Amino acid sequence: MAINRVSHITVYVTDQDEALVWYQEKLGFEVCMDNDAVVPGMRWLTVCPAGNQATQFVLVQVREESDVSRVGTNLMTVLSSTDCIGDMARLAREGVEIVGPPEEVPWGISGVIRDLYGNPYNLVGPG
C-alpha cells in the first residue's frame, strides 16, 4: 500500500458561485461534483481541468467569521500547461492577476497568477 496521487486540493472561498464562475471562465475548469446532499447544509463543489477529474479543487464556502482568514492563503499550486506563454497571454486578457510573467526556467516555461481570492498558481509548460 502506498500513497500514489493527490486527489483533492481545498480552496476556501467567500462565495462558491463567484468562485465557480471564475474557475470556469478564467481557467477553463469544469464541474466535477456539485452536491448539497453529501453533508447536510454543506455544498460539496469540486472543479477540475477540463477532461481531468484525477485532481479536483474543492471550493469550500467559509461559514464562520473565524474561517474568513483562510481565504486566499493557499500555498503555491502548480498547474501544467501545454502552452504556458499562450495561456498566460489569454489569462492577462481575461483580467487575471499576473504575478510573474512567463519566462524560461530549467524545467520549461513558468509563470505565476493569482485567483480571485489571491491564491497563487504557477503555470508550467514545456520550453
LODRENLUM-151307 format. One record per atom (N, C-alpha, C, O): residue in three letters; x, y negated, z. Coordinates in steps of 0.1 Angstrom, whole numbers, padded with zeros to 4 digits, always signed. Layout:
REM residues N
ALAXYZ/...
END
This chain:
REM residues 127
MET+0008+0012+0000/MET+0000+0000+0000/MET+0009-0012+0000/MET+0019-0013+0007/ALA+0005-0022-0008/ALA+0013-0035-0009/ALA+0004-0046-0013/ALA-0006-0044-0020/ILE+0008-0058-0009/ILE+0001-0070-0014/ILE+0006-0072-0029/ILE+0018-0072-0031/ASN-0004-0074-0038/ASN+0000-0074-0052/ASN-0004-0086-0060/ASN-0001-0088-0071/ARG-0012-0096-0054/ARG-0015-0108-0061/ARG-0022-0118-0051/ARG-0027-0114-0040/VAL-0024-0130-0056/VAL-0032-0140-0049/VAL-0045-0140-0056/VAL-0046-0141-0068/SER-0056-0138-0048/SER-0069-0137-0054/SER-0077-0150-0053/SER-0085-0154-0062/HIS-0076-0157-0042/HIS-0083-0170-0040/HIS-0074-0180-0033/HIS-0066-0177-0025/ILE-0077-0193-0037/ILE-0070-0204-0032/ILE-0081-0214-0027/ILE-0090-0217-0034/THR-0080-0217-0014/THR-0091-0226-0008/THR-0087-0240-0011/THR-0076-0245-0008/VAL-0097-0248-0016/VAL-0096-0262-0018/VAL-0108-0269-0010/VAL-0119-0267-0014/TYR-0105-0276+0000/TYR-0115-0283+0008/TYR-0120-0296+0000/TYR-0111-0303-0005/VAL-0133-0298-0001/VAL-0138-0309-0008/VAL-0149-0315+0000/VAL-0155-0309+0009/THR-0152-0328-0003/THR-0163-0335+0004/THR-0176-0334-0004/THR-0187-0336+0002/ASP-0176-0329-0016/ASP-0188-0328-0024/ASP-0185-0317-0035/ASP-0178-0319-0044/GLN-0192-0305-0033/GLN-0189-0294-0042/GLN-0194-0297-0056/GLN-0187-0293-0065/ASP-0205-0303-0058/ASP-0209-0306-0071/ASP-0200-0316-0079/ASP-0196-0313-0090/GLU-0195-0326-0072/GLU-0185-0335-0077/GLU-0172-0328-0081/GLU-0166-0330-0092/ALA-0167-0319-0072/ALA-0155-0311-0074/ALA-0157-0302-0086/ALA-0148-0300-0094/LEU-0169-0295-0087/LEU-0172-0286-0098/LEU-0171-0293-0111/LEU-0164-0288-0120/VAL-0177-0305-0112/VAL-0176-0312-0125/VAL-0162-0316-0128/VAL-0158-0314-0140/TRP-0154-0320-0118/TRP-0140-0324-0121/TRP-0132-0312-0126/TRP-0125-0313-0136/TYR-0133-0301-0119/TYR-0125-0289-0123/TYR-0130-0284-0137/TYR-0121-0278-0145/GLN-0143-0285-0140/GLN-0147-0280-0153/GLN-0143-0290-0164/GLN-0137-0286-0174/GLU-0146-0303-0162/GLU-0143-0313-0173/GLU-0128-0316-0174/GLU-0124-0318-0186/LYS-0121-0317-0164/LYS-0107-0321-0165/LYS-0098-0309-0167/LYS-0089-0310-0176/LEU-0099-0298-0160/LEU-0090-0287-0161/LEU-0096-0276-0170/LEU-0089-0266-0174/GLY-0109-0277-0174/GLY-0114-0266-0183/GLY-0117-0253-0176/GLY-0119-0243-0182/PHE-0119-0254-0162/PHE-0122-0242-0154/PHE-0136-0238-0156/PHE-0144-0246-0161/GLU-0139-0226-0153/GLU-0153-0221-0154/GLU-0157-0215-0140/GLU-0149-0212-0132/VAL-0170-0215-0138/VAL-0176-0210-0126/VAL-0174-0195-0126/VAL-0178-0188-0135/CYS-0169-0190-0115/CYS-0168-0175-0113/CYS-0180-0171-0104/CYS-0186-0161-0107/MET-0182-0178-0093/MET-0193-0175-0084/MET-0199-0187-0078/MET-0192-0196-0074/ASP-0212-0188-0078/ASP-0219-0199-0072/ASP-0231-0193-0065/ASP-0241-0190-0071/ASN-0230-0191-0052/ASN-0239-0183-0045/ASN-0241-0189-0031/ASN-0231-0191-0024/ASP-0253-0191-0027/ASP-0255-0196-0013/ASP-0261-0185-0004/ASP-0266-0187+0007/ALA-0261-0173-0009/ALA-0267-0161-0001/ALA-0256-0153+0005/ALA-0259-0144+0013/VAL-0243-0156+0002/VAL-0233-0148+0008/VAL-0232-0150+0023/VAL-0232-0141+0031/VAL-0232-0163+0027/VAL-0232-0167+0041/VAL-0243-0177+0043/VAL-0243-0187+0036/PRO-0253-0174+0051/PRO-0265-0183+0053/PRO-0260-0198+0056/PRO-0252-0200+0065/GLY-0265-0207+0048/GLY-0262-0221+0050/GLY-0249-0225+0044/GLY-0245-0237+0045/MET-0242-0216+0037/MET-0229-0220+0031/MET-0229-0216+0016/MET-0233-0205+0013/ARG-0225-0225+0007/ARG-0225-0222-0007/ARG-0211-0217-0010/ARG-0201-0224-0008/TRP-0210-0205-0016/TRP-0197-0199-0020/TRP-0195-0202-0035/TRP-0202-0197-0043/LEU-0187-0212-0037/LEU-0184-0217-0051/LEU-0170-0215-0055/LEU-0161-0220-0048/THR-0168-0207-0065/THR-0154-0205-0070/THR-0153-0208-0085/THR-0162-0206-0092/VAL-0141-0214-0088/VAL-0139-0217-0102/VAL-0125-0210-0106/VAL-0117-0207-0097/CYS-0123-0209-0119/CYS-0110-0203-0123/CYS-0107-0208-0137/CYS-0115-0213-0144/PRO-0094-0206-0141/PRO-0091-0209-0155/PRO-0100-0201-0164/PRO-0102-0189-0162/ALA-0104-0207-0175/ALA-0113-0200-0184/ALA-0108-0186-0188/ALA-0097-0185-0193/GLY-0116-0176-0186/GLY-0113-0163-0190/GLY-0104-0156-0181/GLY-0099-0144-0184/ASN-0100-0162-0169/ASN-0091-0155-0160/ASN-0096-0156-0146/ASN-0094-0165-0138/GLN-0104-0146-0142/GLN-0110-0146-0129/GLN-0101-0139-0118/GLN-0105-0138-0107/ALA-0089-0136-0122/ALA-0079-0130-0113/ALA-0076-0139-0101/ALA-0073-0134-0090/THR-0075-0152-0104/THR-0072-0162-0094/THR-0083-0172-0094/THR-0085-0179-0103/GLN-0090-0172-0082/GLN-0102-0182-0081/GLN-0099-0192-0071/GLN-0092-0190-0061/PHE-0104-0204-0074/PHE-0103-0216-0065/PHE-0116-0217-0057/PHE-0126-0219-0064/VAL-0116-0216-0044/VAL-0128-0217-0036/VAL-0130-0231-0032/VAL-0122-0237-0025/LEU-0140-0237-0037/LEU-0143-0251-0034/LEU-0152-0252-0022/LEU-0164-0250-0023/VAL-0146-0254-0010/VAL-0152-0253+0003/VAL-0157-0267+0007/VAL-0149-0276+0009/GLN-0169-0269+0009/GLN-0175-0281+0014/GLN-0172-0283+0029/GLN-0175-0274+0037/VAL-0165-0294+0032/VAL-0163-0296+0047/VAL-0176-0300+0053/VAL-0184-0307+0048/ARG-0178-0294+0065/ARG-0191-0296+0072/ARG-0189-0305+0085/ARG-0198-0313+0088/GLU-0178-0304+0091/GLU-0176-0311+0104/GLU-0167-0323+0101/GLU-0159-0323+0092/GLU-0170-0334+0108/GLU-0162-0346+0106/GLU-0147-0343+0109/GLU-0138-0349+0102/SER-0144-0334+0118/SER-0130-0330+0121/SER-0124-0323+0110/SER-0111-0322+0109/ASP-0131-0317+0100/ASP-0125-0310+0089/ASP-0122-0319+0077/ASP-0115-0315+0068/VAL-0127-0331+0077/VAL-0125-0340+0066/VAL-0110-0342+0064/VAL-0106-0345+0053/SER-0102-0342+0075/SER-0088-0344+0073/SER-0081-0333+0065/SER-0070-0335+0061/ARG-0088-0322+0063/ARG-0082-0311+0054/ARG-0083-0314+0039/ARG-0075-0309+0031/VAL-0092-0323+0036/VAL-0094-0326+0021/VAL-0082-0333+0016/VAL-0077-0343+0022/GLY-0077-0328+0005/GLY-0065-0334-0002/GLY-0052-0330+0004/GLY-0042-0337+0001/THR-0051-0320+0013/THR-0039-0316+0019/THR-0033-0303+0015/THR-0024-0298+0021/ASN-0038-0298+0004/ASN-0033-0285-0001/ASN-0018-0287-0005/ASN-0014-0298-0010/LEU-0011-0276-0004/LEU+0003-0276-0009/LEU+0003-0275-0024/LEU-0008-0273-0030/MET+0014-0278-0030/MET+0015-0277-0045/MET+0011-0264-0050/MET+0016-0253-0045/THR+0002-0263-0060/THR-0002-0251-0066/THR+0003-0252-0081/THR+0002-0263-0087/VAL+0009-0241-0086/VAL+0014-0241-0099/VAL+0004-0235-0109/VAL-0001-0224-0106/LEU+0001-0242-0119/LEU-0008-0238-0130/LEU+0000-0235-0143/LEU+0009-0243-0146/SER-0002-0224-0149/SER+0005-0221-0161/SER-0002-0227-0173/SER-0014-0227-0174/SER+0006-0232-0182/SER+0000-0238-0194/SER+0008-0233-0207/SER+0020-0231-0206/THR+0001-0231-0217/THR+0008-0227-0230/THR+0013-0239-0237/THR+0022-0238-0246/ASP+0008-0251-0233/ASP+0013-0264-0240/ASP+0012-0275-0229/ASP+0003-0283-0229/CYS+0022-0275-0221/CYS+0023-0284-0210/CYS+0022-0299-0214/CYS+0015-0307-0209/ILE+0030-0302-0225/ILE+0030-0316-0229/ILE+0016-0320-0235/ILE+0012-0331-0232/GLY+0010-0312-0243/GLY-0003-0314-0248/GLY-0014-0315-0237/GLY-0022-0324-0237/ASP-0013-0306-0227/ASP-0023-0306-0216/ASP-0021-0318-0208/ASP-0031-0324-0204/MET-0009-0322-0205/MET-0006-0334-0197/MET-0011-0347-0204/MET-0017-0356-0198/ALA-0010-0347-0217/ALA-0015-0359-0225/ALA-0030-0359-0225/ALA-0036-0370-0223/ARG-0036-0348-0226/ARG-0051-0347-0226/ARG-0056-0351-0212/ARG-0065-0359-0211/LEU-0049-0346-0201/LEU-0053-0350-0188/LEU-0052-0365-0185/LEU-0060-0371-0178/ALA-0041-0371-0190/ALA-0039-0385-0188/ALA-0050-0393-0195/ALA-0056-0402-0190/ARG-0054-0388-0207/ARG-0065-0395-0214/ARG-0078-0393-0207/ARG-0087-0402-0207/GLU-0080-0382-0199/GLU-0092-0380-0191/GLU-0092-0387-0178/GLU-0102-0387-0171/GLY-0081-0395-0175/GLY-0081-0403-0163/GLY-0075-0395-0151/GLY-0076-0400-0140/VAL-0069-0383-0153/VAL-0064-0376-0142/VAL-0051-0383-0138/VAL-0043-0387-0147/GLU-0048-0383-0125/GLU-0036-0390-0120/GLU-0024-0381-0123/GLU-0023-0370-0119/ILE-0015-0387-0130/ILE-0002-0381-0134/ILE+0008-0385-0124/ILE+0012-0397-0123/VAL+0013-0376-0116/VAL+0023-0379-0106/VAL+0037-0378-0112/VAL+0046-0387-0109/GLY+0039-0368-0120/GLY+0052-0367-0127/GLY+0050-0363-0141/GLY+0044-0352-0143/PRO+0054-0371-0151/PRO+0051-0367-0165/PRO+0059-0354-0169/PRO+0068-0351-0162/PRO+0055-0348-0179/PRO+0061-0336-0183/PRO+0076-0338-0187/PRO+0079-0348-0194/GLU+0084-0329-0182/GLU+0098-0330-0185/GLU+0105-0316-0186/GLU+0099-0307-0180/GLU+0116-0315-0193/GLU+0123-0303-0194/GLU+0129-0300-0181/GLU+0136-0308-0175/VAL+0128-0287-0176/VAL+0134-0282-0164/VAL+0140-0268-0168/VAL+0136-0263-0179/PRO+0148-0263-0160/PRO+0154-0250-0163/PRO+0144-0239-0166/PRO+0148-0229-0174/TRP+0132-0239-0161/TRP+0122-0229-0163/TRP+0112-0232-0174/TRP+0102-0225-0176/GLY+0114-0244-0181/GLY+0104-0247-0192/GLY+0101-0262-0192/GLY+0110-0270-0190/ILE+0088-0265-0193/ILE+0083-0279-0193/ILE+0074-0280-0180/ILE+0066-0271-0178/SER+0076-0290-0172/SER+0069-0292-0160/SER+0064-0306-0158/SER+0071-0316-0161/GLY+0051-0307-0153/GLY+0045-0320-0150/GLY+0036-0318-0138/GLY+0032-0307-0135/VAL+0034-0329-0131/VAL+0026-0328-0118/VAL+0014-0338-0119/VAL+0015-0349-0123/ILE+0002-0333-0115/ILE-0010-0341-0115/ILE-0016-0340-0101/ILE-0011-0332-0093/ARG-0026-0348-0098/ARG-0034-0346-0086/ARG-0049-0345-0090/ARG-0053-0351-0100/ASP-0056-0337-0082/ASP-0071-0336-0084/ASP-0078-0348-0078/ASP-0071-0357-0073/LEU-0091-0348-0079/LEU-0099-0360-0074/LEU-0097-0362-0059/LEU-0101-0373-0055/TYR-0092-0352-0052/TYR-0090-0354-0037/TYR-0076-0356-0033/TYR-0073-0358-0022/GLY-0067-0356-0043/GLY-0053-0358-0040/GLY-0044-0346-0039/GLY-0032-0347-0037/ASN-0050-0334-0042/ASN-0042-0322-0041/ASN-0033-0321-0053/ASN-0037-0324-0064/PRO-0020-0318-0051/PRO-0011-0317-0062/PRO-0011-0304-0070/PRO-0013-0293-0064/TYR-0010-0305-0083/TYR-0009-0293-0092/TYR+0003-0295-0101/TYR+0004-0306-0108/ASN+0012-0285-0102/ASN+0023-0285-0111/ASN+0019-0277-0123/ASN+0017-0265-0122/LEU+0019-0283-0135/LEU+0016-0276-0147/LEU+0030-0272-0153/LEU+0039-0281-0154/VAL+0031-0260-0156/VAL+0044-0254-0161/VAL+0041-0246-0174/VAL+0032-0238-0175/GLY+0049-0249-0184/GLY+0048-0242-0197/GLY+0061-0239-0203/GLY+0071-0243-0197/PRO+0061-0231-0213/PRO+0074-0228-0220/PRO+0081-0240-0226/PRO+0074-0249-0230/GLY+0094-0240-0226/GLY+0102-0251-0231/GLY+0104-0250-0246/GLY+0110-0259-0252/
END
